[in-house]
Amino acid sequence: MHQLTLRIGDELADNLRLEAKKRGKSVNALVATVLSALLDPALEGDEFERLRARLERAGLLADAGPRRGARAPSEKQLAQARRVAGSGKNLSEYVSEGRD
């Protein structure tokens, strides 16, 4: 087994410690998992899809929540969104301001 010394910023190091703790792993185990997932050439597709699949397979992707089939917003939520969207200036007002 090899040892690797790595220089990283304080914020990244802190974030790694927090993420490792959250996942119940050591920082070393977390970094080794991420690097292994990144370097596995066996997956097909474009680079983004390969990386995403590797990270998913390693259990490193967060669940983004429901996608298709999610509940529709309530009438109250829709009314609130309409009120917010209907406030402020019209786009035409902004455009005409820049033309004076």
ABEGO torsion letter per residue (X at the ends): XBBBBBBBBAAAAAAAAAAAAAAGBBAAAAAAAAAAAAABAABBEBAAAAAAAAAAAAGABBBAEBBBGBBBBBAAAAAAAAAAAABEBBAAAAAAAAAX
